[in-house]
Amino acid sequence: MPKRDDIHHILIIGSGPIVIGQACEFDYSGTQACKALREEGYKVSLINSNPATIMTDPATADRTYIEPITPEAVEKIIIKEKPDALLSTLGGQTALNTSMKLVDQGILEKYGVEMIGATYDAIMRGEERELFKRIMAEADIQTLRSYEVHNLDEARVVAETKLDFPIIIRPSFTLGGTGGGIAADMDELMQIAEGGLQASLTTEVLLEESVFGWKEYEMEVMRDKKDNAIIICAIENMDPMGVHTGDSITVAPAQTLTDREYQILRDASLKVLRVVGVETGGSNVQFCINPKTGQLAIIEMNPRVSRSSALASKATGFPIAKLAAKLAVGYTLDELSNDITQETPACFEPSIDYVVTKIPRFTFEKFPKADSQLGVSMKSVGETMAIGRNFKESFQKAFRSLEIGVDGLDLKAEAKVDETRLDDYLLTTCTERMIAIKMALKKGYSSEKIHEMTFLDPWFIDQILQLIEIETKISEATELEYDLLKLAKKNGFSDDQIGVLRGCSGDDIRALRKGLGIIPVYSLVDTCAGEFAASTPYFYSCYGDLDETRQTDKKSVIVLGSGPNRIGQGIEFDYSCVHTVKALREMGYEAIMVNSNPETVSTDYDTSDKLYFEPLTFEDVMNIYEAENPIGMIVQMGGQTPLNLADRLLEAGVPILGTSPKSIAAAEDREQFRVLLNKLQLKQPESGTARTLDEAKVIAKRIGLPVMIRPSFVLGGRAMMVAYEEDELEPFVNAAFAASPEHPVLIDRFLEHAIEVDIDLICDGKDVYVGGVMEHVEEAGIHSGDSACSIPPYTLSEEIIARIKTACTAMALELNVKGLMNTQIAVKNDEIYIIEVNPRASRTVPYVSKATNVPLANFATQVIMGKTLAELGLVGFEPKLEWFAIKEAVFPFNRFAGVDPILGPEMKSTGEVMGIDKTFELAYWKAQVAAGQVLPTEGSVFISAKDRDKDWIVEIGKEFHDLGFKLVATEGTAQALHNAGLEVTLTHKLAEDGKNVIDLMKDLGV
């Protein structure tokens, strides 16, 4: 059937800020949907609160509203825009839940808006646990024994009479297992269930029998209104049941299924689609199989595009989100073509002749007190994907793509594991378990014993054993001959990994390998195992015989992406990379993208002219460079990852376009930067650079406490700390040296109660365009990525702003920046102090671009390629802002129970939102709502402060008092507030006998 002509205007709900469980895969899917629908002539309006996405770029939709994703906000947009339909299946759980509320509140019916993509009833059947279970029973698809509860009393009864521990807790309508867990006893059940009930949209959780250790599979499926239904991809979790699929290492296609088992899963998946009623789009169906009996049960299904959908799209080349959007407006699969082949219809099921491995990226180093054991509630902040001709190759490539200081499943990885605790690693669901399996095999553990301890399928254990056998051959060989080196490369061993085994450098192995003629070839991702020619150049490396790269007459430029998302380097750098690629294409260059992140817009098959899905390592990037021979590389857009490669690439003869690595080093190296500031007569907090602990102690004594400790060449404030006491100095300095070895550490005076300011600018070597001056809401000392900030500044004088711009211009010109630069400045007593400079794209570039409507990354790319700011019309230009734009950070503390949520110089946020309005107060309020901060307007406030903060806390107390709040404090703070004339209720400290603040919170007294 043709597309629908009874609808003309479609509203899409985005997914909001990046959080654990809902990352930039929904930027990818939402962006694809907007493009697909506009291609068909529909008008598209969009609501999303995330400024860091391509989705919220002005060019993506016809109308974009950067507003909190709430039913109230959506209703106002519906009144203004009058859409005919709402598409809710491409913005993750946030969009789905908001859409359900719009139906429940009668808003869609009131304004005549139709929900497309999935109906309300289909979503309920897929998401509401008890209803889903009943429908599966009617369809004769086995589910696990489970019981729905709505309060703790019901949970206790179920646990006592119907289920044995351990019990799995699964809340309805939540994201990434939020609020879920595995309870070993009644106390744990009560604790987890309480959180799950609060997290659930419908205040219900499912208590489910544990099938810990069963095998887990995911099927990515798609269906249209004519009942055409296809399997896009079968994904196997290496980790057994008990670990959230987002935290599991996953492999596609499934490796250990027999054909008969696969057909059973296939038939069950399509049956689920039909009985749930998904008619127009993609879904994810999860199964578990008892490895001993073959018993199969369904776990759950998502009646929407999911995180795994992005993975499946990038793994197969099949554009799930794009086709889901077109199915939602009436097309059928047989009417749509596959963009990769441009010959086969979309109902032609993908077939792949390679292996894809996804490994999650964790950032537990940011939360040392967090429980790093994995369970049914997701904890990873990103993921990396690798493609190889066999599992071992893709597995090792994925490991080195993680950017955790390893070159594969290698000796460096083994150094991260305490070999005296191998049994602990094997028996627990920890992030180091694959490394521990390798070490256990090397120590003589049998495959059978490891299987019994880990429940890992024996096939995967054998694959790791084969890697050990090759490793042994490499280290024991008298000479590294052609056949052995080729074998190693075919199984994913990197040059550096082989070099360690041979006692030489990776460069030595590289030279030997090239001398022997062992160089990678590049194969196409074509969705059909080579049966049809691929029209889109989307490549992965391997050591086969056929090279499928395509040369053109265009001058080409390689853009290095940012790799897997992590705290400090996420979607905002992908935004800059995508804009860079677009600008290069507009200028007539062939834009070549290199990245390993399956969630992003940059790794979409139609974003760049050529896409290489490869690890961002020196070896892999140099191989691509030699295959493509571009005019140069752009490294300043992808964050710290590409910058860390810049020096080696330059030494190897790669032209680095834009700011030179020498200039980057002059800003990133604390010692060189201090010299530069002295030359420009710019102030820095009193400081010194140290290369040893003793030097650091001398500097700290000279300056006086408190001091800030800053390592060189780090991202997201890694290992930055404020030492207030002498006994804090040594551990903090040692941590800084560990975070950035062989580089100096800056010790500077910590400016208490200073205003912090961020500045993003573009420099062409002659002129400077200051894109945005951002005043932080929090005082200096909180990492800029964790601070709320405002454009324009809301308290700084015009004179201070002018001096800031002058200082930034001087630094950019002295560093000879060509492209983007970010500066952080502290203002205290009308003096400006330079904190640091980063001559690269910053995490604030998309926010500044959206706030000012000036696409900084696009203009910066044109400057990098030789245009001047004068030619671009940016000399003397200043955007006229009739609004305030507030950025607010979003944190993952709800995932890490027991972690101190106090912020500091090391970044901890996973994402951000933006609020825009005509006044600072309204914009700030919108940002808080978008970030999920629901603040009370009355009641009691507990206040506590250290002695050094007593004066400051009194001012806060007065403001709360004036707003009508009652004040509660412990003895010291209460005395300070009382002395200031404020009425305050005294409560006990936690260590004292008597009622304390926790008791008050439980009684809703605070």
Secondary structure, 3 states (H helix, E strand, C coil): CCCCCCCCEEEEECCCCCECCECCHHHHHHHHHHHHHHHCCCEEEEECCCCCCCCCCCCCCCEEECCCCCHHHHHHHHHHHCCCEEECCCCHHHHHHHHHHHHHCCHHHHHCCEEECCCHHHHHHHHCHHHHHHHHHHCCCCECCEEEECCHHHHHHHHHHCCCCCEEEEECCCCCCCCCEEECCHHHHHHHHHHHHHHCCCCCEEEEECCCCCEEEEEEEEECCCCCEEEEEEEEECCCCCCCHHHCCEEECCCCCCHHHHHHHHHHHHHHHHHHCCCCEEEEEEEEECCCCCCEEEEEEECCCCHHHHHHHHHHCCCHHHHHHHHHCCCCHHHCECCCCCCCECCCCCECCCEEEEEEECCHHHCCCCCCCCCCCCCCCEEEEEEECCHHHHHHHHHHHCCCCCCCCCHHHHCCCCHHHHHHHHHCCCCCHHHHHHHHHHCCCCHHHHHHHHCCCHHHHHHHHHHHHHHHHHHHCCCCCHHHHHHHHHCCCCHHHHHHHHCCCHHHHHHHHHHCCCCCEEEECCCECCCCCCCCCEEEEECCCCCCCCCCCCCEEEEECCCCCECCECHHHHHHHHHHHHHHHHCCCEEEEEECCCCCCCCCCCCCCEEEECCCCHHHHHHHHHHHCCCEEECCCCCHHHHHHHHHHHHCCCCEECCCHHHHHHHHCHHHHHHHHHHHCCCCCCEEEECCHHHHHHHHHHHCCCEEEEECCCCCCCCCEEECCHHHHHHHHHHHHHHCCCCCEEEEECCCCCEEEEEEEEECCCCEEEEEEEEEEEECCCCHHHCCEEECCCCCCHHHHHHHHHHHHHHHHHCCCCEEEEEEEEEECCEEEEEEEECCCCCCHHHHHHHHCCCHHHHHHHHHCCCCCCCCCCCCCCCCCCCEEEEEEECCHHHCCCCCCCCCCCCCCCEEEEEEECCHHHHHHHHHHHCCCCCCCCCEEEECCCHHHHHHHHHHHHHHHHCCCEEEECHHHHHHHHHCCCCEEECECCCCCCCEHHHHHHCCCC
